[in-house]
Amino acid sequence: MKKYKVILTVLLIVLVAVAAVLVSGVLDIRSTPSLDPNSGNKAGSTAYTDTYTKSEAVKLPLMKTDFADVYYTMNDAGDVKFYQVTRGAVTELPESESYEVSAVCSNQTLTAEVHFIERDGRTYGCGLFTNKLHPDVLIYDYAFFKVTDMFESYRSPSGVNYAGRGGKLLLIDTDSDRVYVDEKVYSEAFVLNADHSTSLFLSNDQRVVGMDAKEKTDYKMFTDDILDQDKTANILFFSSRYYVDYADSGKADIFTSGGSGTNIDNVRYVIDIDGLYFWNYEGETYFFRDNEDGSFSLKAFNPSNQETRPLESFTGSLNEDYIVRGRYIFNKKTGSLLNVITGDAKQVTYTCFKEGFVADLFEISENGRYCAVRGLNDGAKCALGIMDLETGAMTAYTDEVFNNVANITLTNDGAAVVSVKDADNGFYQLTAAFAADAPAEETSAQETEAAQG
C-alpha cells in the first residue's frame, strides 16, 4: 500500500506543479534552405524555440483523442478541456456534455466525471479517478476512464445489441505511469448504458486476485489501436492468462469473444504473440511473433483455414529496438519505417544527426506523411528531427530542452505538437507547422525576432 501512495503522491505533485505556461506558434519548415535528403539540414541549437511566441492558452500536455485533430488536457482534479490543432494554431473546443460514471473494479466502486466531445456521429469521453478525489476507495490510487463507441458486432450472452440501445464502451487504465502517455492499456472494460449505468463487458470468469487485493490486469487488455473492430465477427482482445501483471517483455495471446456457457471470452484466437499489437486486414489478423534465432516476424492468421503465414522478418528485439505506432513499425537504430499493412517502406533520414544517433521516441501522423524522432545527438545534448516523408525533407534541432519531452504528436496537416516538462514551471507546448503548401522563403533569425516584437 505504501508503494501506491508514493506513486500517487509523486503524480499529484507533478500535476499541482504545472504552471500556466505555453510556448506556441508556427514554424515554417520551408523557411530553411532547400533540403538534400542525403545530407539533411541541421538547425541551430535554439532555432526551434526561437520561432515561438508565448501564450496562456493551454496549461497541460495535449493528449490524443479518437479524432485526428482534437486533443484533451486533464488536471489532477479531473477537469478536462478539448482543443483543436490546425496548422499549428491551438483552439479550445466546447465539450458536448459531462456526467458522473461509476464502475466496480475488484469490488471497489471507481467514480469519475467523464467529459465528452462528439464529431460526425462519433463519441469520445475521458475522466479521472484518484483516491484524493474519492478517499473512501482504498486499493486504487488512480484510474483513467475512456468512453468510445460500442462495437457494432457486440451482443450480450442473451443477444442484447448494446450499440443499438445507445450503449458505449467504457475502458479503464489503472497504471498512473501512463497518465501522460497516449498509448494506454485498458485492463477494465464495461458497457456504459444510455442511462449512465455500467455493466460488465465480457466475462470475469477465472480472473485471479493479486497480493495487492486487485484483480490481475492481464486478464483482458485493450489498446486504442485495436478498438476499430466493427467488421469482425467477434471482439478481439489481449490476455496473457499467465496471472501476472503484463510487462512489455511478456507474452500474450489474442482472445476472441464467443464460446460456451456464460464464459464468453475463453477462445484463444492466436497464441504467443510479441507485443500488444494486431491488425485486421482482408479477413486476416496480422501480428508479431518471436523466431527461434532471436529475430521476430510479422505474420498473418487466417481464421477460415486456421493457417498462419509469414509476411516480413525483422532482426533484433521488438520491444528494445523498435517502436510501433498505428500501422507502422520503426527501427530506432537504422531509421527504417514499414507500413505493416501495405508493406510500403520509408527511410527516416539520420544524416542530419551525429554518427551513432539512436532514436528513443518516434511519432507519425495518421496519414503517414509526417514523422518526428527524438534521441541523443552530439554528446549529452538531445536532438529532435521532423520529417516530411513525402518530400524527404528533414530538419534536425539540437537542444537540451528535448531531454524533457513528455509526448509528441504529428497531425495530418503537418503540425508537430511537443509537450515538454519544465523542472521549474511544469509543462508547456511547442507547436510547429510544416506549412507544406506555403512558398519557400528565407527567414533570418533577425527577421524572426523582429516579427515577434
C-alpha positions in Angstrom: 0.0 0.0 0.0 2.9 2.4 0.8 4.2 1.9 -2.8 0.9 3.0 -4.3 0.6 6.0 -2.0 4.1 7.1 -3.0 3.2 6.8 -6.7 0.0 8.8 -6.2 1.9 11.5 -4.2 4.5 11.9 -7.0 1.8 12.1 -9.6 -0.2 14.7 -7.7 2.9 16.8 -7.0 3.7 16.8 -10.7 0.2 17.8 -11.7 -0.1 20.6 -9.0 3.3 22.0 -10.1 2.0 22.6 -13.6 2.3 26.3 -14.3 0.2 28.4 -16.8 2.9 28.5 -19.4 2.5 27.7 -23.1 5.0 28.4 -25.8 3.1 28.2 -29.1 3.4 29.4 -32.7 4.1 28.3 -36.2 7.4 27.2 -37.7 7.5 27.1 -41.5 9.9 24.3 -42.2 10.3 25.5 -45.7 11.9 28.8 -44.4 15.1 26.8 -44.3 17.3 26.4 -47.4 16.3 23.6 -49.9 17.0 20.3 -48.2 19.0 17.5 -49.7 17.6 14.2 -48.3 21.1 12.7 -48.5 22.7 15.4 -46.3 19.8 16.7 -44.3 19.7 20.1 -42.6 20.8 20.9 -39.1 19.3 23.9 -37.5 20.9 26.0 -34.8 20.6 24.8 -31.1 17.9 27.4 -30.3 16.3 27.7 -33.7 13.3 25.6 -32.7 12.3 27.6 -29.6 13.2 31.0 -31.1 10.3 30.9 -33.5 7.6 30.8 -30.8 5.6 33.4 -29.0 4.3 32.9 -25.5 0.6 32.3 -24.8 -1.5 31.4 -21.7 -4.0 29.3 -23.7 -3.0 25.7 -22.6 -1.5 24.7 -19.3 -1.1 20.9 -19.5 0.2 18.4 -22.1 -2.1 17.9 -25.1 -3.2 14.3 -25.3 -4.7 12.5 -28.2 -8.4 11.7 -28.5 -10.0 9.4 -31.1 -10.2 12.3 -33.5 -7.1 13.1 -35.6 -7.0 16.9 -34.9 -8.6 17.0 -31.4 -6.8 16.8 -28.1 -7.6 17.0 -24.4 -5.9 18.2 -21.2 -6.6 16.9 -17.8 -5.5 18.1 -14.4 -5.4 16.3 -11.0 -8.9 17.5 -10.1 -10.3 15.7 -13.2 -11.0 18.9 -15.1 -10.9 18.2 -18.9 -10.6 20.7 -21.8 -10.7 19.9 -25.5 -8.6 21.6 -28.2 -8.2 21.5 -32.0 -4.8 21.9 -33.6 -4.9 23.3 -37.2 -1.7 24.4 -39.0 -0.1 25.0 -35.6 -2.9 27.0 -34.1 -4.5 25.7 -30.9 -8.2 26.5 -30.4 -10.3 25.4 -27.4 -13.4 23.4 -28.3 -16.6 23.2 -26.2 -17.5 19.8 -24.7 -20.8 18.1 -25.7 -21.7 17.1 -22.1 -20.3 15.6 -18.9 -21.7 13.3 -16.3 -20.6 11.1 -13.4 -19.7 7.5 -14.3 -19.1 4.7 -11.8 -17.8 1.1 -12.3 -16.9 -1.7 -9.9 -13.3 -2.9 -10.1 -12.1 -5.6 -7.7 -15.2 -4.9 -5.5 -14.3 -1.2 -5.3 -16.5 1.5 -6.9 -14.4 3.9 -9.0 -16.2 7.1 -10.0 -15.1 9.8 -12.4 -16.7 12.8 -14.1 -16.5 12.0 -17.8 -16.3 14.8 -20.3 -17.5 14.1 -23.9 -17.0 15.5 -27.3 -18.8 14.4 -30.5 -17.9 14.7 -34.1 -19.6 13.2 -37.2 -21.8 11.0 -35.1 -18.9 9.6 -33.1 -18.2 10.0 -29.4 -15.1 10.3 -27.2 -15.0 10.9 -23.5 -12.5 10.8 -20.7 -12.3 11.3 -17.0 -10.0 10.8 -14.0 -10.4 8.9 -10.7 -7.9 9.4 -7.8 -8.3 8.5 -4.2 -7.6 12.1 -3.5 -11.0 12.8 -5.1 -12.5 9.6 -3.6 -10.6 8.8 -0.3 -13.1 6.0 0.5 -11.5 3.8 -2.1 -8.5 2.0 -0.6 -6.8 -0.2 -3.1 -6.9 2.1 -6.2 -4.9 5.3 -6.4 -5.5 6.2 -10.0 -7.8 5.3 -12.9 -8.1 6.9 -16.4 -11.6 6.5 -17.9 -12.1 6.4 -21.6 -15.5 6.2 -23.3 -15.8 5.4 -27.0 -18.4 3.9 -29.4 -19.5 0.4 -28.8 -18.5 -2.4 -31.2 -21.4 -2.8 -33.7 -20.8 -6.6 -33.7 -21.1 -7.0 -29.9 -24.0 -8.8 -28.4 -24.5 -9.8 -24.7 -24.8 -13.5 -24.0 -28.6 -13.1 -24.2 -28.4 -11.4 -27.5 -28.8 -7.7 -26.4 -27.5 -5.3 -29.0 -25.9 -2.6 -26.8 -24.8 -0.4 -29.6 -28.4 -0.3 -30.9 -29.6 0.7 -27.5 -27.2 3.6 -27.3 -24.6 1.9 -25.2 -21.0 3.0 -25.2 -17.8 1.2 -24.3 -16.1 2.3 -21.1 -12.4 1.4 -20.7 -10.2 2.0 -17.6 -6.4 2.1 -17.3 -5.2 1.9 -13.7 -1.5 2.5 -14.3 -0.5 6.0 -13.2 2.8 5.8 -15.1 0.7 6.2 -18.3 -1.1 9.4 -17.2 0.8 11.4 -19.9 1.3 8.6 -22.4 -1.0 8.3 -25.3 -0.6 4.5 -25.7 -2.7 3.3 -22.8 -3.5 -0.3 -21.9 -7.0 -0.8 -20.6 -7.4 -3.7 -18.2 -11.1 -3.0 -17.2 -14.0 -2.8 -19.7 -17.7 -2.1 -19.2 -20.8 -1.3 -21.2 -21.8 2.3 -20.4 -25.6 2.2 -20.9 -27.8 5.1 -22.1 -29.0 5.7 -18.6 -25.3 6.2 -17.5 -25.3 2.9 -15.6 -22.5 0.4 -16.2 -22.4 -3.4 -16.7 -19.6 -5.8 -17.3 -18.1 -6.1 -20.8 -17.1 -9.7 -21.4 -16.7 -12.2 -18.6 -14.5 -12.1 -15.5 -14.6 -15.9 -15.1 -11.3 -17.3 -13.7 -9.8 -13.9 -13.1 -7.4 -14.1 -10.1 -6.6 -11.6 -7.4 -3.1 -10.5 -6.6 -1.3 -9.7 -3.4 -2.5 -6.0 -3.6 -6.1 -7.2 -3.4 -6.7 -6.2 -7.1 -7.8 -8.5 -9.8 -4.9 -9.1 -12.2 -4.6 -6.6 -15.1 -3.5 -9.2 -17.7 -6.9 -10.9 -17.9 -8.3 -8.8 -20.7 -6.4 -5.9 -22.3 -7.5 -3.4 -24.9 -5.4 -0.7 -26.6 -6.6 2.2 -28.6 -5.1 0.8 -31.8 -7.3 -2.3 -31.8 -10.6 -0.8 -30.9 -11.9 -0.4 -34.5 -13.1 -3.9 -35.0 -16.7 -3.5 -36.2 -16.1 -5.7 -39.2 -15.0 -8.7 -37.2 -17.5 -11.5 -36.2 -16.3 -11.4 -32.6 -14.4 -9.0 -30.3 -10.7 -9.5 -30.2 -8.6 -8.5 -27.2 -5.3 -9.4 -25.4 -4.9 -11.7 -22.5 -1.7 -13.1 -21.1 -3.5 -15.6 -18.8 -0.3 -16.1 -17.0 -1.7 -14.5 -13.9 1.0 -11.8 -13.7 0.9 -8.1 -14.3 1.8 -7.8 -18.0 5.2 -6.2 -18.9 6.4 -5.1 -22.3 8.7 -8.1 -22.5 5.9 -10.6 -21.6 4.0 -12.8 -23.9 0.3 -12.6 -24.6 -2.4 -14.3 -26.6 -5.1 -12.8 -28.8 -8.5 -13.9 -27.5 -11.9 -13.7 -29.2 -15.3 -13.4 -27.6 -17.7 -16.2 -28.1 -17.7 -19.7 -26.7 -19.8 -21.9 -24.5 -21.9 -21.1 -21.4 -21.5 -17.7 -19.7 -17.8 -17.6 -20.1 -17.8 -15.7 -23.4 -14.0 -14.9 -23.6 -12.5 -18.4 -23.5 -11.3 -18.8 -27.1 -7.6 -18.4 -27.8 -7.5 -16.8 -31.3 -3.7 -16.5 -31.8 -1.2 -17.7 -29.1 2.2 -16.4 -28.1 2.3 -13.0 -29.8 5.1 -10.5 -29.3 3.8 -7.1 -28.0 0.3 -5.8 -27.7 -0.3 -5.2 -31.4 -2.5 -6.7 -34.0 -4.3 -5.5 -37.2 -7.3 -6.9 -39.1 -6.9 -6.7 -42.8 -8.8 -8.5 -45.6 -10.0 -11.3 -43.4 -6.7 -12.0 -41.7 -5.2 -10.8 -38.4 -1.6 -9.5 -38.6 0.7 -9.8 -35.5 4.3 -10.2 -34.4 5.9 -13.4 -33.1 9.4 -14.2 -31.9 11.6 -16.6 -34.0 13.9 -19.2 -32.6 17.0 -17.4 -33.8 16.3 -14.3 -31.7 14.6 -12.3 -34.5 10.9 -11.8 -34.9 8.4 -11.8 -37.8 5.2 -10.2 -38.9 2.7 -13.0 -39.5 -0.9 -13.2 -40.8 -3.5 -15.6 -39.3 -6.4 -16.7 -41.4 -9.4 -17.8 -39.2 -11.1 -19.6 -42.1 -8.4 -22.2 -42.6 -6.6 -21.7 -39.3 -3.3 -21.2 -41.1 -0.6 -18.7 -40.3 1.7 -17.3 -43.0 4.9 -15.2 -42.6 4.9 -11.7 -44.1 8.2 -10.0 -43.0 11.2 -10.8 -40.8 13.0 -8.3 -38.5 16.3 -8.5 -36.7 16.7 -7.6 -33.1 14.1 -7.3 -30.4 10.6 -5.8 -31.0 10.5 -4.2 -27.5 14.1 -2.9 -27.4 14.9 -2.0 -31.0 11.6 -0.9 -32.5 8.7 1.5 -31.9 5.2 0.6 -33.2 2.8 3.4 -33.9 -0.5 2.7 -35.5 0.2 0.6 -38.6 3.9 1.5 -38.7 7.0 -0.2 -37.2 10.1 1.9 -36.8 13.7 0.7 -36.3 15.2 3.0 -33.7 18.8 2.3 -34.8 18.5 2.4 -38.6 15.5 4.7 -39.1 13.7 2.2 -41.4 9.9 2.5 -41.4 7.4 -0.1 -42.6 3.7 0.0 -43.0 2.7 -3.5 -41.8 -0.5 -3.5 -43.8 0.6 -2.2 -47.2 4.3 -3.2 -47.0 5.4 0.3 -48.0 8.9 1.1 -46.7 10.3 4.5 -46.0 13.7 5.7 -44.6 13.8 8.3 -41.9 16.9 10.4 -42.6 19.6 10.1 -39.9 22.2 12.1 -41.8 21.1 15.3 -40.0 22.4 13.8 -36.8 25.8 12.8 -35.4 27.1 9.4 -36.2 25.6 6.8 -33.9 22.3 8.6 -33.3 19.6 6.2 -31.9 16.0 7.4 -31.5 14.1 6.8 -28.3 10.9 8.5 -29.3 9.0 8.2 -32.6 5.6 9.6 -33.8 3.9 9.6 -37.1 0.8 11.4 -38.4 -2.3 9.2 -39.0 -2.0 9.8 -42.8 1.6 8.6 -42.7 3.1 11.7 -44.2 4.9 13.4 -41.3 7.1 11.9 -38.6 9.3 13.0 -35.7 12.2 11.3 -33.9 14.0 12.2 -30.7 17.3 10.8 -29.4 20.8 11.6 -28.2 23.0 13.6 -30.5 26.4 15.3 -30.1 27.2 14.0 -26.6 24.6 14.7 -23.9 22.5 17.1 -26.0 19.2 15.8 -27.2 18.1 16.1 -30.8 14.6 16.3 -32.4 14.1 15.6 -36.1 11.0 16.5 -38.0 10.5 14.9 -41.5 8.1 15.1 -44.4 8.2 11.6 -45.7 6.6 12.6 -49.0 9.3 15.0 -50.0 12.2 13.6 -48.0 12.8 16.9 -46.3 14.1 16.7 -42.7 15.3 19.3 -40.2 17.1 18.4 -37.0 17.2 20.5 -33.9 19.7 20.0 -31.1 18.7 21.5 -27.7 18.7 20.2 -24.1 15.1 21.1 -23.8 14.3 18.0 -25.8 15.6 15.8 -23.0 12.3 16.5 -21.2 9.7 15.7 -23.9 6.6 14.1 -22.5 5.0 13.2 -25.8 5.0 14.2 -29.5 2.0 14.3 -31.9 2.0 14.8 -35.6 -1.3 15.9 -37.2 -2.4 15.2 -40.7 -1.9 18.8 -41.8 1.7 18.8 -40.7 1.6 20.3 -37.2 4.0 18.9 -34.6 2.8 19.2 -31.0 5.5 18.6 -28.5 4.7 18.6 -24.8 7.7 19.4 -22.7 8.2 19.1 -18.9 10.0 22.0 -17.3 11.6 21.4 -13.9 10.5 24.8 -12.6 7.3 25.6 -14.5 5.6 22.3 -15.1 4.6 21.5 -18.7 4.5 23.7 -21.8 3.8 23.0 -25.5 5.9 23.6 -28.6 3.6 23.7 -31.6 5.2 23.8 -35.1 3.5 23.7 -38.6 5.3 22.4 -41.7 3.2 24.7 -43.9 3.9 22.4 -46.8 1.7 24.4 -49.2 3.4 27.7 -48.4 6.0 29.2 -50.7 9.6 28.5 -49.6 11.2 31.7 -48.3 14.5 32.5 -46.5 13.8 33.9 -43.0 16.8 35.1 -40.9 17.0 35.0 -37.1 16.8 38.8 -37.1 13.6 38.8 -39.1 12.0 36.2 -36.8 13.0 38.3 -33.8 11.5 41.4 -35.3 8.3 39.6 -36.2 7.9 38.6 -32.6 8.3 42.1 -31.4 
